[in-house]
Amino acid sequence: MRRPTRRWGSALVWAVACACCVPALADQAALDWEAAFPVESAARDVYVEAHYLGSDGVAHRLQLWRHGTEFLHRRTDEALDLYLSQAGSRGDYAYRLIDHRRRLSMDVKRNQLYRIGVFSDWFGLAHVLDRPKSEYVVRAVSPLSEEVSKDRRSARQARMDCSWRLLVSGGKESPQRSRICWSAQWGVPLAIRTRGSKGEWIERFVVDQAHGITTSATDAALPPFPEGYAHFDAGKEIDIKQED
């Protein structure tokens, strides 16, 4: 079987980016990240289903199964499965990525991803929100008028069970603003809106359903490699390149 070599790097970066949803000033004091987006009281075993607008302008579907801080399974568009399993006692994770369109599976560890510039960590993947790498400010804000609609047929009604935050990042030259409806119950945003070039708020991410789930040993274990799929250890490729 022909072994993937050079193309795996770009494929891995693309796949992890797809598996991570892309999600940020008011008069109130700035909040630190943990206070703005608490996860301590979130359900341990949870299933989340959402849809989001990708950077390509195309709608995508995300499914997420999270078991504490030990195991995570993310599925994007029925085409990409990403699994994270805690490895060792230092909080490191083993990643298993299965690309059904390319019929390809690969293994890698977080510290190896860092070496090629992929910084999607557990929080960003498990809680659908990455802490900005650049300077940022986050504050509590009130819902917009349309977000408090009494129309119970609207998905907006579910967003009342959350705390609204305004996240501003990107520096003074090109600030990026996001309104985030954070659910402490589920440890994910129920909605994310970004500010458009004309000042309008564009809905980028919406949770369609979230509920607790039961778990078993098989639910929280890396799955076997699919039969007939090409497989390689991306971590070994990264380590070899670092030695060259």
N, C-alpha and C positions, 0 to 999 in steps of 0.2 A: 504493500500500500504506500502510495506516495505521501511523504511527510511534509506538512506545511512548514515553511521556513520564514522568509522575510515578510510575507503578507500577514503573519499572525499578529504582529504588533499593532498595525492599523485596525485590524479586525477586532482585537481585544479592546482597544481604546473606544472604538465605535460601539461595541456591544455593551460595555460597562456604562457608557454615556446613555445609551438607549434604556438600559435597565434602571438608570437613575432618572427620575423625572427632573426636568429642568425647573427650579423654581427655579433691603430688601431695600416735616418734623412737626411733631406736634408740640403742644405746650407742656406736656407731661415730661417728667424726668426720664432719661434714657434707662433702659433695662439691660442687665447682662443677659447673655444667651440662655443660661439655664433658667433664669426667672421668667424670661419671655416665652420659652418653649419647654415647659417642664415635662418630664417623662417618668418621674419616680412613681407616680400613682397610676400610670397607664396599665391597661390590662396586659397580663403577661403573654397569654396566648390569644392572638387576634388575627382575623382575616379582614383585609381591606380590598375593596374593588373600586377603581376610579378610572376616569378618562381625562386626558390632558392633550394640550396642543403643543406639538413638538416645535423645535426651532425651524423645521422644514414647513411649518404651517399645516401639517397633516395631523388629524386626530388619532390618538393612540389609546390603547386600553392597558391598564396596569392591574395586576393582581398581586397581593402581598400576603404571605403567611409568616408571622413572626412568633417565635417561641422564646420569650425572655430575651436575654442577651447572648444566648448560646447558639441559636440557629435561625436562619432567615431563608426564605424562598421567594423570589420575585419572578413573575412571568409577564412578558410584554408581548401583546398582540398574538398570543398563541405561537409565537415564533422563537422566542428567546427565554430560556430559563436560567436564572442565576441563583446559585446556592452559596450560602456562607455558613461555615461551621467553626465554632471556637476551637482553636488549636493551641494547646499548651496553657500555661498559667499566666502569661504576660498580656492577655487580651488580644492576641493575634488571631487572625481568621484565615482558614483555607477557603479559597473560592473555586467553585466548579461551575463552568459556563457551558451550556448546551445550546448550540445554534441549530435549530431544526431546518431552517432554509438552506444552510450550507452543509447540513449533516456533519457537524463538527462539534467535538467536545474538547475542553481544555481545562487544566488545573493551574492555579497560581496562588501565591500568598500575598497578603497586603503589602508587606515590606518590599516584595519584589515589584509590585505595581508602582510603588513610590519611585523606584529607580527609573521608570520610564515616564514619569510625570502624571500618573493616574492617581489622584488623591481622594477618591470616593471612599470614605471610611464607613464604619458601622452606623453611626448616627444618620448620616445622609441617606444611606440605603434603607435602613430599618424605619426611619421616621420621615422620609420623603422631603427632607429639607437640609441642604448643605450650609454649614457655617461659611460665610464669605471669607475668601483668603485675603482680600484687601480690607482696608478700614471700613467699618460699618457702624450704623446707629440703628437701634430698634426701640420703638416706643409703643405704649398702649394707645389705641385709638377707638373711636366709636364707630359702629356700623354705619355705612351709607344708607340713605333713605330707602333705596330699593332693596337693601339687604334685610330690612325689617318688615318687609311686606307681609300682610296677614293672609295672603293667598296660600292656603295649605297645599294646594296642588303643585306649587312651585318647589323646586329643589332648594331654593333659597331659605325655606323654612328651617331646614336642618342646620343651617349655618348659625342659628341663634344659640346652639349648644356649643359655644366656642368662645374664645377670647381673641379679639381682633388686634393685630399688630401691624405696624408700619415699619418695614425694613428698608433702609436706605444704604446702598453700598456703591462702590465704584469711584469714590472721590468726588471732589467739587467740580471737576471739569466735565465729567460725564456720569452724573448720579443715576442710579437705577433704583426705582421705587417699586416695592411689592406690598400689597395688602394681604395678610395671611390670617386666615380663620383657624386658630389653633385649638385642637381638642386635647385637653389633658387626659380625658378618659381613654382615648385610643392612642395617644402619642403620635398623632399625624395631623397635618392641616386638612380641614374639611374643604377648604377652597383656597386658591392662590390667584390673585389678580395682579397684573403688572401694568404700569403706566405707559400708555402709548405716546407716540410723538405729538399727537394733537391734544394730549391731556386726558384722554379717555381711559377708563379702566378696562383692561382686556382680561377676560377669564381664561386662565391658562390650565387650571387644575381643579377638578371637582371630585369629591368622594361620592360614589353612588350608594355604597353600603359598607358598613363596618360592624362586626360582631365578634364576640368571643368564640373560641373553638376549643375542642379537646385535643390532647396531644398524646402520642405514643412514641416509643423508641424509634419506630420506623419513620414517623413523621419528622423527627429531628435528626436525620442522618443523611449524609450525602448519598444520592441515588447512584445506582450502577451506570456505567456508560451504555448508551443505547446501542443495540446491535446494529452493525453496519455503518456506524458513524466513525469517521476518522478521529483519532484521539492523540493528543500530545501534551507533554508537561511544559507549559509556557514558562514556568519558573526556572526550569533548567536552562532554557534558551536565554533567559535574562541573565542568569548567573554566568553563563559562558561568555556572553557579550561583555559583562563587566570585567571579566578576567582578560579579555583581549586587549 
